[in-house]
Amino acid sequence: MGLPAMAANEGIQLCVFDTRRGHQEGQELDKILFFFPSDFPYSVQLSVVGLSEGIITFTRIFSTDAACEVIEEERHSHVFYQAEPDIWMVMIVEKNKDNESDWRCDALIDVLKEAHSLFTMFNDSLQALLDKQPSGELARSRLYTFINDYLSDFYVGKKIQVPSFRDCLKERRTVQMLTVSREVAIEVQSLATVIGSSSLGSTACKSLILFQDLLVATTLSPGDTANMFTYAVLRLTPHALSSNTSSWSYLRRGVSGSSITASSGLLNSRSSPEEYHHGSHDSSMGEQSNRYHMPRPLQRDNWSKGKDGFLVCDIQLNVGGLVYLAPVVWLQQSEEHMFLCIYQHRSLTIIILIPVCSQTDGEQGIALVKKQLLENASEKIVHVEEKLSRGWGGENAYHVSGYRYLLVDTDKSISRTSPPGKVMTLAKDSLLTLNKLREEVDLEKTRANREKPGHEKNLEICIRAKNNSWIIAKITQGRELYMAIEKANETLLYASDAVEKFSDRYCDGAFSLD
């Protein structure tokens, strides 16, 4: 397709562009809102964006209702995501022998979806930023810092490593839940009720409660819960805060010290967002963009634990002339702006979301909410953490002997998977076969949705891999099960019985034949 060779230390290109902009001669760069790597020549950036837009336009001839998602060619995979009306995110990944280029394109699209969801949660939609400042400098500056901070988690050594076949038993943009007894669940619910009543105004606070890297309770919608949970596991939980600890959660990449050093210089090694687009806007806009305070919620080491148990960060916001030290997030389901306040006790992380509309006293109002929480809920917090710790089975708590599995509830955005350490014991042939199976399931689901939008198709596939392992996929009523069984009996009946036993014991019979 005539794409230029990629930088040796990158392997990917990622761009965000607005198809409504840059149509006049001399203003072509105005179309580009973000490009990675940003030190690519402008001619190359325009070539990549032009090619991507051409593919989008061409494919609409054959499918006016369904947007282009994937283009495969000999040397590259192109994945497309229409993040907002007229705004596209495109990732181009180079195929070579060094980066194990057997990946699921849907997994790459999920990376784009996750990046956009997190960006919107902290910055509002791109369209809102463009409406606020039509020149686009505000949107570019926000995208520049945010996406580069987001990509820092994908560095392994000096290279970006996108999700590959080794990640086929993981599901982004879902929540991993902690299973608790009925008695503990009642106490957790009581704690959530106390937290909700901590607001000074008439509008109640909302909350998420996490133990380790698992969700215990939430008062948010499934979509907002998934976004907040993802952020918490990336930056807020005790594992995330400890620079010397690599979390066992699938959302944490276990970045080594050398890779952190490489990625921490990511922003400094590139030109600034103003330099990046210096040729497409007048100097007054460039000077204005320099005055923006760019919050960086995904910047590493941005959060630290204070003596009172609350996490503090260096994000400072001015809302209505009042200064706040708490970040503001946007809840898409309820369309509310909320202050983000985090309290931590040992392995328990409590995310408190305080309605912006209820606070009129600046940081003093936030301090009063914190004081109320400590006065009313301290004993409950200690008690709940102790009970959860006593019942905690460790990072292998959800390991099932003989199985390597991924269970997804798409309606609730919940997943459960075998511990990463156990998945690593699978043979490469098992992982490759499971990855291919998931690709086929992705295609079948897309095809079925286009034929009957909103219709959920039941599906069951069993494959015997080259290494004689059984690779299984079952989909029914919005729930999905993917499984690898190695050292198994050779008959299909054995594999079917194994799935039945797993379903009856761990899935309430959701995947059983009866």
ZAMAR-868961 format. One record per residue (C-alpha): residue number from 1; x, y, z. Coordinates in nm, 2 decimals. Example, Ala and Ser with C-alpha at 12.3 -4.5 7.8 and 13.67 -1.06 7.14 Angstrom:
<pts>
PT    nr        x        y        z
PT     1     1.23    -0.45     0.78
PT     2     1.37    -0.11     0.71
</pts>
This chain:
<pts>
PT    nr        x        y        z
PT     1     0.00     0.00     0.00
PT     2     0.30     0.22    -0.03
PT     3     0.34     0.31     0.34
PT     4     0.68     0.44     0.45
PT     5     0.90     0.23     0.67
PT     6     0.83     0.27     1.04
PT     7     1.08     0.38     1.30
PT     8     1.29     0.09     1.42
PT     9     1.19     0.15     1.78
PT    10     0.82     0.19     1.73
PT    11     0.65    -0.07     1.50
PT    12     0.32     0.12     1.50
PT    13     0.16     0.43     1.37
PT    14    -0.14     0.58     1.54
PT    15    -0.34     0.88     1.42
PT    16    -0.65     1.07     1.50
PT    17    -0.81     1.29     1.24
PT    18    -1.13     1.49     1.16
PT    19    -1.26     1.43     0.81
PT    20    -1.44     1.77     0.81
PT    21    -1.11     1.96     0.84
PT    22    -0.82     2.04     0.61
PT    23    -1.00     2.05     0.28
PT    24    -0.85     2.38     0.17
PT    25    -0.52     2.40     0.00
PT    26    -0.24     2.48     0.24
PT    27    -0.44     2.37     0.54
PT    28    -0.42     1.99     0.50
PT    29    -0.24     1.95     0.83
PT    30    -0.54     2.09     1.01
PT    31    -0.71     1.75     0.96
PT    32    -0.46     1.58     1.19
PT    33    -0.54     1.60     1.56
PT    34    -0.28     1.35     1.67
PT    35     0.00     1.14     1.51
PT    36     0.24     0.89     1.66
PT    37     0.53     0.90     1.62
PT    38     0.51     1.27     1.60
PT    39     0.86     1.32     1.47
PT    40     0.76     1.17     1.13
PT    41     0.78     1.43     0.85
PT    42     0.45     1.61     0.78
PT    43     0.45     1.46     0.43
PT    44     0.45     1.11     0.58
PT    45     0.18     1.20     0.82
PT    46    -0.04     1.34     0.55
PT    47     0.02     1.04     0.34
PT    48    -0.09     0.80     0.61
PT    49    -0.40     1.00     0.70
PT    50    -0.48     1.05     0.33
PT    51    -0.45     0.68     0.27
PT    52    -0.67     0.60     0.57
PT    53    -0.94     0.84     0.47
PT    54    -0.93     0.71     0.12
PT    55    -0.98     0.35     0.25
PT    56    -1.28     0.47     0.46
PT    57    -1.44     0.65     0.17
PT    58    -1.38     0.36    -0.07
PT    59    -1.52     0.09     0.16
PT    60    -1.84     0.30     0.22
PT    61    -1.93     0.23    -0.15
PT    62    -1.98    -0.13    -0.06
PT    63    -2.12    -0.09     0.30
PT    64    -2.29     0.24     0.37
PT    65    -2.41     0.13     0.72
PT    66    -2.10    -0.04     0.86
PT    67    -1.78     0.15     0.89
PT    68    -1.45     0.00     0.78
PT    69    -1.27    -0.18     1.07
PT    70    -0.98    -0.38     0.93
PT    71    -0.76    -0.38     0.63
PT    72    -0.49    -0.65     0.60
PT    73    -0.20    -0.63     0.36
PT    74     0.13    -0.81     0.33
PT    75     0.34    -0.59     0.56
PT    76     0.09    -0.41     0.78
PT    77    -0.24    -0.44     0.96
PT    78    -0.47    -0.14     0.95
PT    79    -0.74    -0.11     1.22
PT    80    -1.00     0.17     1.21
PT    81    -1.23     0.30     1.49
PT    82    -1.48     0.58     1.43
PT    83    -1.45     0.73     1.78
PT    84    -1.70     1.01     1.72
PT    85    -1.90     1.13     1.42
PT    86    -1.64     1.24     1.16
PT    87    -1.35     1.17     1.39
PT    88    -1.14     0.85     1.33
PT    89    -0.87     0.67     1.51
PT    90    -0.64     0.45     1.30
PT    91    -0.36     0.22     1.41
PT    92    -0.12     0.07     1.16
PT    93     0.09    -0.22     1.29
PT    94     0.40    -0.35     1.11
PT    95     0.43    -0.72     1.06
PT    96     0.77    -0.87     1.11
PT    97     0.94    -1.17     1.27
PT    98     1.05    -0.97     1.57
PT    99     0.71    -0.86     1.72
PT   100     0.51    -1.19     1.69
PT   101     0.26    -1.04     1.45
PT   102    -0.02    -1.29     1.51
PT   103    -0.28    -1.07     1.67
PT   104    -0.65    -1.03     1.68
PT   105    -0.75    -0.71     1.50
PT   106    -1.05    -0.68     1.74
PT   107    -0.80    -0.67     2.03
PT   108    -0.62    -0.38     1.85
PT   109    -0.95    -0.20     1.80
PT   110    -1.02    -0.24     2.17
PT   111    -0.70    -0.06     2.24
PT   112    -0.83     0.24     2.04
PT   113    -1.17     0.22     2.21
PT   114    -1.01     0.21     2.55
PT   115    -0.78     0.50     2.48
PT   116    -1.08     0.71     2.36
PT   117    -1.30     0.61     2.65
PT   118    -1.04     0.71     2.90
PT   119    -0.96     1.03     2.72
PT   120    -1.33     1.13     2.71
PT   121    -1.37     1.05     3.08
PT   122    -1.10     1.30     3.17
PT   123    -1.12     1.56     2.89
PT   124    -1.48     1.54     2.75
PT   125    -1.54     1.44     2.39
PT   126    -1.31     1.56     2.11
PT   127    -1.61     1.73     1.94
PT   128    -1.67     1.93     2.26
PT   129    -1.30     2.04     2.27
PT   130    -1.32     2.14     1.90
PT   131    -1.64     2.34     1.97
PT   132    -1.47     2.51     2.26
PT   133    -1.17     2.61     2.04
PT   134    -1.23     2.56     1.67
PT   135    -0.86     2.60     1.58
PT   136    -0.80     2.25     1.73
PT   137    -0.50     2.34     1.95
PT   138    -0.68     2.25     2.27
PT   139    -0.78     1.91     2.14
PT   140    -0.44     1.84     1.99
PT   141    -0.26     1.94     2.32
PT   142    -0.49     1.71     2.52
PT   143    -0.45     1.42     2.28
PT   144    -0.08     1.46     2.26
PT   145    -0.01     1.43     2.63
PT   146    -0.29     1.18     2.70
PT   147    -0.22     0.92     2.43
PT   148     0.16     0.93     2.48
PT   149     0.11     0.87     2.85
PT   150    -0.14     0.58     2.76
PT   151     0.11     0.43     2.52
PT   152     0.38     0.43     2.78
PT   153     0.22     0.11     2.92
PT   154     0.28    -0.07     2.60
PT   155     0.66    -0.03     2.60
PT   156     0.86    -0.35     2.65
PT   157     1.23    -0.23     2.65
PT   158     1.24     0.03     2.38
PT   159     0.97    -0.11     2.16
PT   160     0.59    -0.09     2.18
PT   161     0.43    -0.43     2.21
PT   162     0.07    -0.44     2.10
PT   163    -0.16    -0.72     2.22
PT   164    -0.06    -1.04     2.04
PT   165    -0.17    -1.41     2.04
PT   166    -0.02    -1.44     2.39
PT   167    -0.30    -1.22     2.51
PT   168    -0.59    -1.43     2.36
PT   169    -0.72    -1.51     2.71
PT   170    -0.77    -1.14     2.80
PT   171    -1.05    -0.90     2.74
PT   172    -1.00    -0.53     2.75
PT   173    -1.27    -0.28     2.86
PT   174    -1.42    -0.53     3.11
PT   175    -1.42    -0.56     3.49
PT   176    -1.28    -0.84     3.69
PT   177    -1.50    -0.90     4.00
PT   178    -1.41    -1.04     4.34
PT   179    -1.65    -1.32     4.45
PT   180    -1.76    -1.27     4.81
PT   181    -2.00    -1.44     5.05
PT   182    -2.35    -1.31     5.11
PT   183    -2.25    -1.19     5.46
PT   184    -1.95    -0.99     5.33
PT   185    -2.16    -0.86     5.04
PT   186    -2.41    -0.71     5.28
PT   187    -2.14    -0.53     5.47
PT   188    -1.99    -0.40     5.15
PT   189    -2.33    -0.27     5.04
PT   190    -2.36    -0.10     5.38
PT   191    -2.03     0.07     5.33
PT   192    -2.13     0.19     4.98
PT   193    -2.45     0.34     5.13
PT   194    -2.24     0.54     5.38
PT   195    -2.01     0.66     5.11
PT   196    -2.31     0.77     4.90
PT   197    -2.44     0.99     5.18
PT   198    -2.11     1.18     5.22
PT   199    -2.20     1.45     4.97
PT   200    -2.26     1.80     5.12
PT   201    -2.53     1.87     4.85
PT   202    -2.86     1.70     4.77
PT   203    -2.69     1.48     4.50
PT   204    -2.54     1.16     4.64
PT   205    -2.18     1.06     4.58
PT   206    -2.11     0.75     4.37
PT   207    -1.84     0.50     4.43
PT   208    -1.64     0.20     4.34
PT   209    -1.48    -0.03     4.59
PT   210    -1.18    -0.25     4.49
PT   211    -0.98    -0.51     4.67
PT   212    -0.64    -0.57     4.53
PT   213    -0.71    -0.53     4.15
PT   214    -1.06    -0.67     4.16
PT   215    -1.39    -0.49     4.18
PT   216    -1.61    -0.55     4.49
PT   217    -1.89    -0.30     4.45
PT   218    -2.00    -0.02     4.22
PT   219    -2.29     0.23     4.20
PT   220    -2.20     0.33     3.84
PT   221    -2.34     0.20     3.51
PT   222    -2.15    -0.09     3.34
PT   223    -1.98     0.14     3.09
PT   224    -1.87     0.40     3.34
PT   225    -1.77     0.12     3.58
PT   226    -1.54    -0.04     3.32
PT   227    -1.37     0.29     3.24
PT   228    -1.31     0.38     3.60
PT   229    -1.20     0.02     3.69
PT   230    -0.95     0.03     3.40
PT   231    -0.80     0.36     3.52
PT   232    -0.79     0.23     3.88
PT   233    -0.60    -0.08     3.79
PT   234    -0.36     0.12     3.57
PT   235    -0.28     0.40     3.82
PT   236    -0.46     0.39     4.16
PT   237    -0.45     0.04     4.33
PT   238    -0.17    -0.05     4.57
PT   239    -0.01    -0.25     4.29
PT   240    -0.02     0.04     4.05
PT   241     0.12     0.28     4.30
PT   242     0.42     0.07     4.39
PT   243     0.68     0.12     4.12
PT   244     0.87    -0.19     4.24
PT   245     0.56    -0.42     4.21
PT   246     0.43    -0.58     3.90
PT   247     0.06    -0.64     3.94
PT   248    -0.08    -0.98     3.84
PT   249    -0.38    -0.82     3.69
PT   250    -0.41    -0.86     3.31
PT   251    -0.45    -0.48     3.28
PT   252    -0.10    -0.42     3.41
PT   253     0.18    -0.51     3.18
PT   254     0.45    -0.57     3.43
PT   255     0.68    -0.30     3.29
PT   256     1.04    -0.34     3.37
PT   257     1.26    -0.06     3.51
PT   258     1.43    -0.02     3.17
PT   259     1.11     0.01     2.99
PT   260     0.98     0.28     3.23
PT   261     1.30     0.47     3.17
PT   262     1.25     0.44     2.79
PT   263     0.88     0.54     2.80
PT   264     0.92     0.82     3.05
PT   265     1.12     1.02     2.80
PT   266     0.86     0.97     2.54
PT   267     0.71     1.32     2.56
PT   268     1.05     1.49     2.59
PT   269     1.19     1.30     2.28
PT   270     0.91     1.44     2.06
PT   271     0.84     1.79     1.94
PT   272     0.58     1.98     2.14
PT   273     0.22     1.99     2.02
PT   274     0.27     2.35     1.92
PT   275     0.58     2.27     1.71
PT   276     0.39     1.97     1.57
PT   277     0.14     2.19     1.40
PT   278     0.32     2.51     1.38
PT   279     0.27     2.54     1.01
PT   280    -0.11     2.50     1.01
PT   281    -0.22     2.78     1.26
PT   282    -0.14     3.14     1.33
PT   283     0.10     3.23     1.61
PT   284    -0.17     3.37     1.83
PT   285    -0.34     3.03     1.86
PT   286     0.00     2.87     1.93
PT   287     0.07     3.12     2.21
PT   288    -0.28     3.06     2.35
PT   289    -0.23     2.68     2.36
PT   290     0.09     2.73     2.56
PT   291    -0.13     2.87     2.84
PT   292    -0.34     2.56     2.88
PT   293    -0.28     2.36     3.19
PT   294    -0.28     2.00     3.06
PT   295    -0.39     1.75     3.33
PT   296    -0.20     1.42     3.29
PT   297    -0.40     1.16     3.48
PT   298    -0.22     0.87     3.31
PT   299     0.13     1.01     3.38
PT   300     0.33     0.76     3.59
PT   301     0.39     0.85     3.96
PT   302     0.12     1.12     3.93
PT   303    -0.06     0.98     4.24
PT   304     0.08     0.91     4.59
PT   305    -0.07     0.82     4.92
PT   306    -0.11     1.09     5.18
PT   307    -0.08     1.04     5.56
PT   308    -0.46     1.05     5.60
PT   309    -0.51     0.76     5.35
PT   310    -0.63     0.97     5.06
PT   311    -0.44     0.97     4.74
PT   312    -0.31     1.30     4.62
PT   313    -0.20     1.41     4.27
PT   314    -0.05     1.71     4.11
PT   315    -0.35     1.79     3.89
PT   316    -0.49     2.13     3.97
PT   317    -0.81     2.26     3.82
PT   318    -0.99     2.59     3.82
PT   319    -1.37     2.55     3.82
PT   320    -1.57     2.87     3.83
PT   321    -1.28     3.06     3.98
PT   322    -1.23     2.81     4.26
PT   323    -0.92     2.59     4.28
PT   324    -0.95     2.22     4.32
PT   325    -0.68     1.96     4.36
PT   326    -0.91     1.67     4.27
PT   327    -0.94     1.57     3.90
PT   328    -1.28     1.59     3.73
PT   329    -1.42     1.30     3.54
PT   330    -1.71     1.28     3.30
PT   331    -1.97     1.00     3.35
PT   332    -2.11     0.93     3.01
PT   333    -2.42     0.73     3.12
PT   334    -2.55     0.99     3.37
PT   335    -2.38     1.29     3.18
PT   336    -2.24     1.43     3.51
PT   337    -1.90     1.59     3.59
PT   338    -1.77     1.44     3.92
PT   339    -1.46     1.51     4.13
PT   340    -1.24     1.21     4.17
PT   341    -1.14     1.13     4.53
PT   342    -0.96     0.81     4.63
PT   343    -0.91     0.66     4.98
PT   344    -0.70     0.36     5.04
PT   345    -0.67     0.13     5.34
PT   346    -0.42    -0.16     5.29
PT   347    -0.55    -0.36     5.00
PT   348    -0.89    -0.17     4.98
PT   349    -0.92     0.11     4.73
PT   350    -1.24     0.33     4.75
PT   351    -1.31     0.56     4.46
PT   352    -1.55     0.84     4.56
PT   353    -1.71     1.05     4.29
PT   354    -1.85     1.38     4.41
PT   355    -2.09     1.57     4.19
PT   356    -1.93     1.90     4.08
PT   357    -2.27     2.07     4.10
PT   358    -2.28     2.00     4.47
PT   359    -1.95     2.18     4.56
PT   360    -1.94     2.56     4.59
PT   361    -1.65     2.60     4.83
PT   362    -1.36     2.49     4.62
PT   363    -1.11     2.25     4.78
PT   364    -1.26     2.33     5.12
PT   365    -1.58     2.15     5.02
PT   366    -1.39     1.85     4.90
PT   367    -1.20     1.84     5.24
PT   368    -1.54     1.84     5.42
PT   369    -1.65     1.54     5.22
PT   370    -1.33     1.36     5.31
PT   371    -1.38     1.44     5.68
PT   372    -1.73     1.31     5.67
PT   373    -1.61     0.99     5.51
PT   374    -1.35     0.93     5.78
PT   375    -1.59     1.01     6.06
PT   376    -1.88     0.79     5.93
PT   377    -1.71     0.50     5.75
PT   378    -1.36     0.44     5.90
PT   379    -1.47     0.15     6.12
PT   380    -1.66    -0.01     5.83
PT   381    -1.37     0.03     5.59
PT   382    -1.13    -0.15     5.84
PT   383    -1.38    -0.42     5.90
PT   384    -1.45    -0.49     5.53
PT   385    -1.08    -0.49     5.45
PT   386    -1.01    -0.74     5.72
PT   387    -1.29    -0.97     5.61
PT   388    -1.19    -0.96     5.24
PT   389    -0.83    -1.03     5.33
PT   390    -0.92    -1.33     5.54
PT   391    -1.12    -1.48     5.25
PT   392    -0.87    -1.38     4.98
PT   393    -0.71    -1.68     4.80
PT   394    -0.42    -1.49     4.64
PT   395    -0.35    -1.42     4.28
PT   396    -0.43    -1.78     4.18
PT   397    -0.77    -1.76     4.35
PT   398    -0.96    -1.82     4.03
PT   399    -0.73    -2.09     3.88
PT   400    -0.92    -2.40     3.78
PT   401    -0.69    -2.71     3.76
PT   402    -0.67    -2.85     3.40
PT   403    -0.83    -2.54     3.24
PT   404    -0.70    -2.22     3.09
PT   405    -1.01    -2.00     3.03
PT   406    -1.17    -1.67     2.97
PT   407    -1.53    -1.60     3.07
PT   408    -1.70    -1.28     2.94
PT   409    -2.04    -1.14     3.02
PT   410    -2.07    -0.88     2.74
PT   411    -2.40    -0.73     2.87
PT   412    -2.24    -0.65     3.21
PT   413    -1.88    -0.58     3.08
PT   414    -1.75    -0.84     3.33
PT   415    -1.47    -1.09     3.26
PT   416    -1.29    -1.36     3.45
PT   417    -0.97    -1.53     3.33
PT   418    -0.71    -1.78     3.44
PT   419    -0.42    -1.61     3.62
PT   420    -0.15    -1.48     3.38
PT   421     0.11    -1.71     3.54
PT   422    -0.10    -2.01     3.46
PT   423    -0.18    -1.89     3.10
PT   424     0.20    -1.86     3.04
PT   425     0.23    -2.24     3.08
PT   426     0.02    -2.30     2.77
PT   427     0.22    -2.42     2.46
PT   428     0.26    -2.18     2.18
PT   429     0.05    -2.40     1.95
PT   430    -0.24    -2.38     2.20
PT   431    -0.22    -2.00     2.21
PT   432    -0.20    -1.96     1.84
PT   433    -0.49    -2.19     1.78
PT   434    -0.70    -2.01     2.04
PT   435    -0.61    -1.67     1.89
PT   436    -0.72    -1.79     1.55
PT   437    -1.04    -1.93     1.69
PT   438    -1.12    -1.60     1.86
PT   439    -1.06    -1.42     1.52
PT   440    -1.32    -1.65     1.36
PT   441    -1.56    -1.59     1.64
PT   442    -1.51    -1.21     1.60
PT   443    -1.59    -1.23     1.23
PT   444    -1.89    -1.45     1.29
PT   445    -2.03    -1.21     1.55
PT   446    -1.97    -0.91     1.32
PT   447    -2.14    -1.09     1.03
PT   448    -2.44    -1.19     1.24
PT   449    -2.48    -0.83     1.38
PT   450    -2.48    -0.69     1.03
PT   451    -2.75    -0.93     0.92
PT   452    -2.96    -0.89     1.23
PT   453    -2.85    -0.59     1.44
PT   454    -2.89    -0.66     1.81
PT   455    -2.95    -1.03     1.76
PT   456    -2.72    -1.25     1.98
PT   457    -2.61    -1.56     1.80
PT   458    -2.54    -1.89     1.99
PT   459    -2.21    -2.05     1.88
PT   460    -2.00    -2.36     1.98
PT   461    -1.67    -2.45     1.82
PT   462    -1.42    -2.72     1.93
PT   463    -1.08    -2.75     1.76
PT   464    -0.80    -3.01     1.80
PT   465    -0.47    -2.81     1.79
PT   466    -0.14    -2.95     1.64
PT   467    -0.02    -3.03     1.99
PT   468    -0.34    -3.23     2.06
PT   469    -0.49    -2.97     2.30
PT   470    -0.86    -2.89     2.28
PT   471    -0.94    -2.53     2.20
PT   472    -1.31    -2.44     2.27
PT   473    -1.54    -2.14     2.22
PT   474    -1.90    -2.12     2.34
PT   475    -2.13    -1.82     2.31
PT   476    -2.48    -1.81     2.44
PT   477    -2.72    -1.53     2.56
PT   478    -2.45    -1.26     2.59
PT   479    -2.19    -1.48     2.76
PT   480    -1.88    -1.61     2.61
PT   481    -1.64    -1.89     2.71
PT   482    -1.30    -1.95     2.56
PT   483    -1.09    -2.24     2.68
PT   484    -0.78    -2.44     2.62
PT   485    -0.74    -2.79     2.77
PT   486    -0.39    -2.95     2.73
PT   487    -0.29    -3.31     2.80
PT   488    -0.65    -3.41     2.74
PT   489    -0.82    -3.73     2.61
PT   490    -0.84    -3.75     2.23
PT   491    -1.21    -3.77     2.20
PT   492    -1.45    -3.49     2.14
PT   493    -1.68    -3.63     2.40
PT   494    -1.41    -3.57     2.66
PT   495    -1.38    -3.21     2.56
PT   496    -1.75    -3.16     2.57
PT   497    -1.78    -3.32     2.91
PT   498    -1.50    -3.10     3.04
PT   499    -1.69    -2.79     2.93
PT   500    -2.01    -2.92     3.09
PT   501    -1.83    -2.97     3.42
PT   502    -1.68    -2.62     3.41
PT   503    -2.01    -2.46     3.32
PT   504    -2.20    -2.64     3.59
PT   505    -1.95    -2.56     3.86
PT   506    -1.83    -2.21     3.77
PT   507    -2.09    -2.06     3.53
PT   508    -2.43    -2.16     3.69
PT   509    -2.48    -2.40     3.39
PT   510    -2.49    -2.11     3.14
PT   511    -2.29    -2.32     2.88
PT   512    -2.44    -2.66     2.96
PT   513    -2.65    -2.84     2.70
PT   514    -2.95    -2.89     2.93
</pts>
